[in-house]
Amino acid sequence: MKKIVFLALALFLILGQVAFAFEYQYPGPGDKFGQGKFPDEPHKTFRWVRYIPRVEGDNIIFLSRDSIVIWDTNSDDGVTVTTTTTSMDIRVAGIAVVSILSNEKGTAGNSATQDIGKRNWGWIQTYGLCLADFASSAIIAEGRAFGTSTEDGKVGGWPQWGATLTGQTYGDAGFVMEATRSATVNNTDIKVFLRGLD
């Protein structure tokens, strides 16, 4: 009886491995996206960053979720982001997936090292499907490239020539996943796919 159970178990394991091998063949060495998730869940990449407002005043400024951010070249530390009013800014870093508070009043000149443990840190997404806040003046078509706009923290679509000729030379962050949206739409979020900014 034990032999029959053992043989049945061995046969089950062998057939299971064969079926698994046909469905999920080993692609070779390298980084593999999608670990630890269900197969139908899209892969996403996130980065922990420090946020400094573009314009620092006496008020508490916060970065709202779904805002597009750029690397801050004033801090030039590789961990600090800010917003921009430059269309198609090449410094694009990703899209905020949480709201991030600004640093404390009067500390705008602090370095990232001095700000460790303060409230002006949070997560941005650098790859994959996400939502972004689009500019009120923007008309963004499905499949069109997008990047920063002239509105602080908001994405804008590229003209057709920009999408086809310039590529990442002028801050191509990815492409739009939804049909045409414009200022007439009440919901300001649009579904986009980040190409991989890390």
C-alpha beads as a LAMMPS data file, in Angstrom:
LAMMPS data file: protein, C-alpha beads

198 atoms
197 bonds

1 atom types
1 bond types

-500.0 500.0 xlo xhi
-500.0 500.0 ylo yhi
-500.0 500.0 zlo zhi

Masses

1 110.0

Atoms # bond

1 1 1 0.000 0.000 0.000
2 1 1 2.837 2.362 0.889
3 1 1 4.495 1.653 -2.473
4 1 1 1.296 2.567 -4.342
5 1 1 0.927 5.837 -2.425
6 1 1 4.608 6.646 -2.988
7 1 1 4.369 5.898 -6.738
8 1 1 1.178 7.953 -7.063
9 1 1 2.817 10.889 -5.277
10 1 1 5.954 10.634 -7.425
11 1 1 3.867 10.499 -10.613
12 1 1 1.846 13.518 -9.499
13 1 1 5.004 15.526 -8.817
14 1 1 6.630 14.567 -12.128
15 1 1 3.544 15.424 -14.190
16 1 1 3.096 18.651 -12.254
17 1 1 6.689 19.691 -13.003
18 1 1 6.268 18.927 -16.697
19 1 1 3.077 21.009 -16.907
20 1 1 4.764 23.833 -14.987
21 1 1 7.807 23.699 -17.279
22 1 1 5.682 24.156 -20.404
23 1 1 3.857 27.165 -18.966
24 1 1 6.728 28.930 -17.175
25 1 1 9.942 28.124 -18.971
26 1 1 13.182 29.566 -17.596
27 1 1 14.135 32.571 -19.771
28 1 1 17.775 32.657 -18.662
29 1 1 19.788 34.831 -16.278
30 1 1 18.726 38.412 -15.568
31 1 1 16.210 40.436 -13.577
32 1 1 12.697 39.077 -13.837
33 1 1 9.702 41.375 -13.336
34 1 1 6.564 40.183 -11.632
35 1 1 8.029 38.225 -8.713
36 1 1 5.706 37.702 -5.760
37 1 1 2.480 38.697 -7.519
38 1 1 -0.356 37.063 -9.394
39 1 1 0.353 36.756 -13.147
40 1 1 -2.434 39.215 -14.037
41 1 1 -1.038 42.021 -11.840
42 1 1 1.189 44.524 -13.699
43 1 1 4.725 45.030 -12.436
44 1 1 5.536 48.409 -10.867
45 1 1 8.771 49.970 -9.633
46 1 1 8.908 52.540 -6.822
47 1 1 11.611 54.818 -5.425
48 1 1 11.936 56.509 -2.003
49 1 1 12.662 60.232 -2.522
50 1 1 12.976 63.549 -0.715
51 1 1 10.601 66.334 -1.839
52 1 1 11.466 70.044 -1.996
53 1 1 8.798 72.470 -3.328
54 1 1 9.676 74.420 -6.474
55 1 1 8.683 77.653 -4.719
56 1 1 9.275 77.746 -0.967
57 1 1 7.207 80.217 1.069
58 1 1 5.840 80.566 4.580
59 1 1 3.001 78.148 3.904
60 1 1 3.188 74.375 4.170
61 1 1 3.337 73.058 0.618
62 1 1 2.574 69.430 -0.130
63 1 1 2.989 67.314 -3.201
64 1 1 -0.309 65.709 -4.101
65 1 1 -0.615 62.113 -5.180
66 1 1 -0.486 61.526 -8.981
67 1 1 1.789 64.573 -9.530
68 1 1 4.683 64.245 -11.974
69 1 1 8.065 65.218 -10.505
70 1 1 11.569 65.924 -11.754
71 1 1 15.012 65.411 -10.224
72 1 1 16.041 68.569 -8.368
73 1 1 19.291 69.785 -9.922
74 1 1 19.737 72.462 -7.250
75 1 1 20.133 69.794 -4.561
76 1 1 21.969 67.570 -7.083
77 1 1 22.012 64.624 -4.663
78 1 1 20.098 62.064 -6.736
79 1 1 17.371 61.605 -4.093
80 1 1 15.580 64.975 -4.133
81 1 1 12.625 65.699 -6.432
82 1 1 10.554 68.788 -7.117
83 1 1 7.946 69.955 -9.633
84 1 1 8.400 71.985 -12.797
85 1 1 6.535 74.331 -15.110
86 1 1 8.773 73.400 -18.042
87 1 1 7.002 71.435 -20.737
88 1 1 8.703 68.119 -21.612
89 1 1 11.403 68.612 -18.952
90 1 1 14.149 66.026 -19.500
91 1 1 14.707 65.678 -15.725
92 1 1 11.449 63.760 -15.205
93 1 1 11.803 61.334 -12.261
94 1 1 8.401 59.695 -11.903
95 1 1 4.907 60.144 -10.499
96 1 1 4.065 60.507 -6.805
97 1 1 1.956 57.621 -5.507
98 1 1 1.433 59.206 -2.080
99 1 1 0.994 62.806 -0.931
100 1 1 4.256 64.178 0.484
101 1 1 4.512 67.148 2.860
102 1 1 7.160 69.797 2.339
103 1 1 10.030 70.178 4.751
104 1 1 9.650 72.362 7.850
105 1 1 9.509 76.144 7.406
106 1 1 12.866 77.813 7.057
107 1 1 14.745 74.643 6.173
108 1 1 14.636 74.771 2.380
109 1 1 18.426 74.818 2.216
110 1 1 18.854 71.583 4.154
111 1 1 20.591 68.673 2.484
112 1 1 19.048 65.231 2.119
113 1 1 21.298 64.060 4.953
114 1 1 19.941 66.756 7.279
115 1 1 16.358 65.913 6.288
116 1 1 16.535 62.204 7.162
117 1 1 13.616 61.391 9.438
118 1 1 11.635 64.502 8.478
119 1 1 8.237 64.516 6.809
120 1 1 9.320 65.488 3.289
121 1 1 10.026 61.920 2.106
122 1 1 7.740 59.606 0.163
123 1 1 7.286 57.200 -2.736
124 1 1 7.256 57.885 -6.461
125 1 1 6.591 55.332 -9.192
126 1 1 9.191 54.993 -11.935
127 1 1 7.827 52.111 -14.027
128 1 1 4.474 50.599 -14.913
129 1 1 0.787 51.400 -15.046
130 1 1 -0.368 54.312 -12.854
131 1 1 -2.588 57.383 -12.645
132 1 1 -1.324 60.904 -13.357
133 1 1 -2.849 64.348 -12.922
134 1 1 -3.124 66.005 -16.339
135 1 1 -2.991 69.706 -17.123
136 1 1 -6.282 71.568 -17.562
137 1 1 -5.150 72.838 -20.967
138 1 1 -3.977 69.419 -22.172
139 1 1 -5.600 67.197 -24.738
140 1 1 -4.034 63.778 -24.436
141 1 1 -4.781 60.964 -26.870
142 1 1 -4.478 57.238 -26.242
143 1 1 -1.038 55.945 -27.232
144 1 1 0.496 59.443 -27.283
145 1 1 3.728 60.188 -25.435
146 1 1 3.470 62.343 -22.312
147 1 1 5.749 64.308 -20.023
148 1 1 5.733 67.370 -17.787
149 1 1 3.576 70.380 -18.694
150 1 1 3.599 74.107 -18.003
151 1 1 1.292 73.450 -15.016
152 1 1 3.111 72.546 -11.803
153 1 1 3.103 68.781 -11.203
154 1 1 0.765 67.961 -14.083
155 1 1 1.363 65.893 -17.199
156 1 1 0.818 67.042 -20.756
157 1 1 0.672 65.250 -24.089
158 1 1 3.091 65.784 -26.908
159 1 1 2.223 66.988 -30.392
160 1 1 2.452 64.213 -32.937
161 1 1 5.827 65.368 -34.251
162 1 1 7.248 65.344 -30.730
163 1 1 6.087 61.817 -30.090
164 1 1 7.625 60.477 -33.286
165 1 1 10.831 62.488 -33.694
166 1 1 12.264 63.421 -30.320
167 1 1 11.916 60.260 -28.217
168 1 1 13.512 60.578 -24.812
169 1 1 15.585 63.577 -25.879
170 1 1 12.914 65.859 -24.415
171 1 1 11.608 64.070 -21.333
172 1 1 9.374 61.312 -22.687
173 1 1 8.000 59.726 -19.487
174 1 1 5.874 57.075 -21.182
175 1 1 2.582 56.863 -23.026
176 1 1 -1.111 57.407 -22.343
177 1 1 -3.273 54.298 -21.907
178 1 1 -6.717 55.910 -22.215
179 1 1 -8.752 57.596 -24.916
180 1 1 -8.570 61.361 -25.510
181 1 1 -9.053 63.475 -22.389
182 1 1 -9.362 67.255 -22.099
183 1 1 -10.227 70.059 -19.702
184 1 1 -13.919 69.281 -20.173
185 1 1 -13.522 66.031 -18.232
186 1 1 -14.253 66.410 -14.509
187 1 1 -11.835 63.707 -13.425
188 1 1 -8.306 65.070 -13.784
189 1 1 -6.573 61.679 -13.492
190 1 1 -5.476 59.821 -16.583
191 1 1 -4.127 56.277 -16.871
192 1 1 -0.522 56.224 -18.126
193 1 1 2.331 53.745 -18.475
194 1 1 5.761 54.847 -17.260
195 1 1 8.499 53.441 -19.495
196 1 1 11.118 52.941 -16.826
197 1 1 12.743 56.014 -15.353
198 1 1 15.073 54.295 -12.894

Bonds

1 1 1 2
2 1 2 3
3 1 3 4
4 1 4 5
5 1 5 6
6 1 6 7
7 1 7 8
8 1 8 9
9 1 9 10
10 1 10 11
11 1 11 12
12 1 12 13
13 1 13 14
14 1 14 15
15 1 15 16
16 1 16 17
17 1 17 18
18 1 18 19
19 1 19 20
20 1 20 21
21 1 21 22
22 1 22 23
23 1 23 24
24 1 24 25
25 1 25 26
26 1 26 27
27 1 27 28
28 1 28 29
29 1 29 30
30 1 30 31
31 1 31 32
32 1 32 33
33 1 33 34
34 1 34 35
35 1 35 36
36 1 36 37
37 1 37 38
38 1 38 39
39 1 39 40
40 1 40 41
41 1 41 42
42 1 42 43
43 1 43 44
44 1 44 45
45 1 45 46
46 1 46 47
47 1 47 48
48 1 48 49
49 1 49 50
50 1 50 51
51 1 51 52
52 1 52 53
53 1 53 54
54 1 54 55
55 1 55 56
56 1 56 57
57 1 57 58
58 1 58 59
59 1 59 60
60 1 60 61
61 1 61 62
62 1 62 63
63 1 63 64
64 1 64 65
65 1 65 66
66 1 66 67
67 1 67 68
68 1 68 69
69 1 69 70
70 1 70 71
71 1 71 72
72 1 72 73
73 1 73 74
74 1 74 75
75 1 75 76
76 1 76 77
77 1 77 78
78 1 78 79
79 1 79 80
80 1 80 81
81 1 81 82
82 1 82 83
83 1 83 84
84 1 84 85
85 1 85 86
86 1 86 87
87 1 87 88
88 1 88 89
89 1 89 90
90 1 90 91
91 1 91 92
92 1 92 93
93 1 93 94
94 1 94 95
95 1 95 96
96 1 96 97
97 1 97 98
98 1 98 99
99 1 99 100
100 1 100 101
101 1 101 102
102 1 102 103
103 1 103 104
104 1 104 105
105 1 105 106
106 1 106 107
107 1 107 108
108 1 108 109
109 1 109 110
110 1 110 111
111 1 111 112
112 1 112 113
113 1 113 114
114 1 114 115
115 1 115 116
116 1 116 117
117 1 117 118
118 1 118 119
119 1 119 120
120 1 120 121
121 1 121 122
122 1 122 123
123 1 123 124
124 1 124 125
125 1 125 126
126 1 126 127
127 1 127 128
128 1 128 129
129 1 129 130
130 1 130 131
131 1 131 132
132 1 132 133
133 1 133 134
134 1 134 135
135 1 135 136
136 1 136 137
137 1 137 138
138 1 138 139
139 1 139 140
140 1 140 141
141 1 141 142
142 1 142 143
143 1 143 144
144 1 144 145
145 1 145 146
146 1 146 147
147 1 147 148
148 1 148 149
149 1 149 150
150 1 150 151
151 1 151 152
152 1 152 153
153 1 153 154
154 1 154 155
155 1 155 156
156 1 156 157
157 1 157 158
158 1 158 159
159 1 159 160
160 1 160 161
161 1 161 162
162 1 162 163
163 1 163 164
164 1 164 165
165 1 165 166
166 1 166 167
167 1 167 168
168 1 168 169
169 1 169 170
170 1 170 171
171 1 171 172
172 1 172 173
173 1 173 174
174 1 174 175
175 1 175 176
176 1 176 177
177 1 177 178
178 1 178 179
179 1 179 180
180 1 180 181
181 1 181 182
182 1 182 183
183 1 183 184
184 1 184 185
185 1 185 186
186 1 186 187
187 1 187 188
188 1 188 189
189 1 189 190
190 1 190 191
191 1 191 192
192 1 192 193
193 1 193 194
194 1 194 195
195 1 195 196
196 1 196 197
197 1 197 198
